[in-house]
């Protein structure tokens, strides 16, 4: 029996988080403390030694807690979490979710995956945001350059059209002036223009 007449099995099953299961308190926890708590609790709640209902579930909770918290990196993350007020409040509100996330991180790390810590993730997010901003600025700059080039091309085209038109007009004027000056002698009489209705 534990303190206050409540058995260890009931206490473990009512515990909100793994630290309560092992009767440890943050932030002064080491992996050695976890091992000692495990030894002590296994003697009390192992299904072979304890006939109380729920002993098997309690033993499973102790095993899960020890598997997760005996990893020094995971324990360090929990200690860091405890020192950060916002994260600590999130842990106190929903310890099962935080423990599940840490267990998943441990599983992935043990499987050989490279994990980024939150500072790396936020640094990468900031980096991606800066890259996105630069790409947007570059895109806008390209758009402006394209518009400027289009405008320059239009101006060049207008100049060329004006030059062609001026040359054509100049040629036409010259031809007309030549015709007026000596057209009758060179070309003969002007042909009559037929109007509609005339046969």
C-alpha positions as CSV (number, residue, x, y, z in Angstrom):
1,X,0.0,0.0,0.0
2,X,1.1,3.5,-0.8
3,X,0.5,6.6,1.3
4,X,-3.1,7.3,2.3
5,X,-4.3,3.8,1.9
6,X,-4.2,3.9,-2.0
7,X,-2.3,1.0,-3.5
8,X,0.6,1.5,-5.9
9,X,-1.4,0.0,-8.7
10,X,-4.2,2.5,-8.3
11,X,-1.7,5.4,-7.8
12,X,0.1,4.5,-11.1
13,X,-3.2,4.1,-13.0
14,X,-4.3,7.6,-11.8
15,X,-1.0,9.2,-12.6
16,X,-1.2,12.0,-15.2
17,X,2.3,11.6,-16.6
18,X,5.3,9.4,-16.5
19,X,7.0,11.4,-13.8
20,X,4.1,10.8,-11.5
21,X,4.1,7.1,-12.4
22,X,7.7,6.9,-11.3
23,X,7.2,9.3,-8.4
24,X,9.9,11.7,-9.7
25,X,9.7,15.5,-10.0
26,X,11.2,17.7,-12.6
27,X,13.7,19.3,-13.1
28,X,16.1,17.4,-10.7
29,X,15.8,14.0,-12.4
30,X,18.6,11.8,-13.8
31,X,18.5,8.5,-15.6
32,X,19.9,6.9,-12.5
33,X,16.7,8.1,-10.6
34,X,14.6,6.6,-13.3
35,X,16.4,3.2,-13.0
36,X,16.0,3.2,-9.2
37,X,12.3,4.1,-9.4
38,X,11.8,1.3,-11.9
39,X,13.5,-1.3,-9.7
40,X,11.4,-0.2,-6.7
41,X,8.1,-0.2,-8.6
42,X,8.7,-3.5,-10.4
43,X,9.0,-5.2,-7.1
44,X,5.6,-3.8,-6.1
45,X,3.4,-4.0,-9.3
46,X,4.9,-6.9,-11.3
47,X,1.9,-9.1,-12.3
48,X,3.8,-12.2,-11.0
49,X,4.2,-10.6,-7.5
50,X,1.0,-8.4,-7.3
51,X,-2.4,-10.0,-7.5
52,X,-4.3,-6.7,-7.3
53,X,-6.6,-6.0,-10.3
54,X,-5.0,-3.6,-12.8
55,X,-1.4,-4.7,-11.9
56,X,-0.7,-5.7,-15.5
57,X,-1.8,-2.3,-16.8
58,X,0.2,-0.5,-14.0
59,X,3.3,-2.6,-14.9
60,X,2.8,-1.6,-18.5
61,X,2.7,2.1,-17.6
62,X,5.9,1.7,-15.5
63,X,7.6,0.0,-18.4
64,X,6.5,2.7,-20.9
65,X,7.7,5.5,-18.5
66,X,11.1,3.8,-18.0
67,X,11.6,3.1,-21.7
68,X,11.0,6.8,-22.5
69,X,12.7,8.5,-19.6
70,X,15.8,6.3,-19.4
71,X,16.9,7.9,-22.6
72,X,19.2,10.8,-21.6
73,X,18.3,12.9,-24.7
74,X,14.5,12.6,-24.0
75,X,15.0,13.3,-20.3
76,X,17.0,16.5,-21.3
77,X,14.1,17.6,-23.5
78,X,11.6,17.1,-20.6
79,X,13.9,19.1,-18.3
80,X,14.2,21.9,-20.9
81,X,10.4,21.8,-21.4
82,X,9.9,22.1,-17.6
83,X,12.1,25.3,-17.6
84,X,10.1,26.9,-20.4
85,X,6.9,28.2,-18.9
86,X,4.7,28.0,-22.0
87,X,5.8,24.5,-22.8
88,X,5.5,23.4,-19.2
89,X,1.9,24.7,-19.2
90,X,1.1,22.8,-22.4
91,X,2.7,19.6,-20.8
92,X,0.6,20.1,-17.6
93,X,-2.6,20.5,-19.7
94,X,-2.0,17.5,-21.9
95,X,0.9,15.3,-20.7
96,X,-0.2,12.3,-22.7
97,X,0.2,14.2,-26.0
98,X,3.7,15.5,-25.1
99,X,4.8,12.1,-24.0
100,X,3.5,10.6,-27.2
101,X,5.4,13.2,-29.3
102,X,8.6,12.5,-27.3
103,X,8.1,8.7,-27.7
104,X,7.7,9.2,-31.5
105,X,10.9,11.4,-31.6
106,X,12.8,8.7,-29.7
107,X,11.5,6.0,-32.1
108,X,12.5,8.0,-35.1
109,X,15.9,8.8,-33.7
110,X,16.5,5.2,-32.8
111,X,15.4,4.3,-36.4
112,X,18.3,6.5,-37.7
113,X,16.2,9.5,-38.9
114,X,17.8,12.9,-38.5
115,X,15.6,15.1,-36.3
116,X,15.7,18.8,-36.1
117,X,15.2,20.5,-32.8
118,X,12.7,23.4,-32.5
119,X,15.4,26.1,-33.0
120,X,16.6,24.5,-36.2
121,X,13.0,24.2,-37.4
122,X,12.3,27.8,-36.6
123,X,15.6,28.9,-38.2
124,X,14.7,26.9,-41.3
125,X,11.2,28.4,-41.4
126,X,12.8,31.9,-41.2
127,X,15.2,31.0,-43.9
128,X,12.4,29.7,-46.1
129,X,10.4,32.8,-45.5
130,X,13.4,35.0,-46.5
131,X,13.9,32.9,-49.6
132,X,10.2,33.3,-50.5
133,X,10.5,37.1,-50.0
134,X,13.6,37.2,-52.2
135,X,11.9,35.1,-54.9
136,X,8.9,37.4,-54.7
137,X,11.1,40.5,-55.1
138,X,13.0,38.8,-57.9
139,X,9.8,38.0,-59.7
140,X,8.5,41.6,-59.3
141,X,11.9,42.9,-60.6
142,X,11.7,40.5,-63.6
143,X,8.1,41.7,-64.3
144,X,9.3,45.3,-64.2
145,X,12.2,44.5,-66.5
146,X,9.9,42.7,-69.0
147,X,7.5,45.7,-69.0
148,X,10.4,48.1,-69.5
149,X,11.8,45.9,-72.4
150,X,8.3,45.7,-73.9
151,X,7.9,49.5,-73.7
152,X,11.4,50.0,-75.3
153,X,10.5,47.5,-78.1
154,X,7.2,49.4,-78.7
155,X,9.1,52.7,-78.9
156,X,11.7,51.2,-81.3
157,X,8.9,49.8,-83.4
158,X,7.1,53.1,-83.6
159,X,10.3,54.9,-84.5
160,X,10.9,52.4,-87.3
161,X,7.3,52.8,-88.5
162,X,7.7,56.6,-88.4
163,X,10.9,56.3,-90.4
164,X,9.3,54.0,-93.0
165,X,6.3,56.2,-93.2
166,X,8.5,59.4,-93.6
167,X,10.5,57.7,-96.3
168,X,7.4,56.5,-98.1
169,X,5.8,60.0,-97.8
170,X,9.0,61.6,-99.0
171,X,9.2,59.2,-102.0
172,X,5.6,59.9,-102.8
173,X,6.1,63.7,-102.6
174,X,9.2,63.5,-104.8
175,X,7.3,61.3,-107.3
176,X,4.4,63.8,-107.4
177,X,6.8,66.8,-107.7
178,X,8.6,65.0,-110.6
179,X,5.2,64.3,-112.2
180,X,4.1,67.9,-111.8
181,X,7.3,69.3,-113.2
182,X,7.7,67.2,-116.2
183,X,5.0,64.5,-116.1
184,X,3.1,65.5,-119.2
185,X,6.2,65.4,-121.4
186,X,7.5,62.2,-120.1
187,X,4.4,60.3,-119.5
188,X,1.9,61.7,-121.8
189,X,-1.7,62.6,-121.0
190,X,-3.3,61.5,-117.7
191,X,-5.8,58.8,-118.2
192,X,-9.4,59.7,-117.6
193,X,-11.0,58.5,-114.5
194,X,-14.2,56.6,-115.0
195,X,-17.0,57.4,-112.8
196,X,-19.8,55.1,-111.9
197,X,-22.7,55.2,-114.3
198,X,-20.5,56.2,-117.3
199,X,-20.0,53.7,-120.1
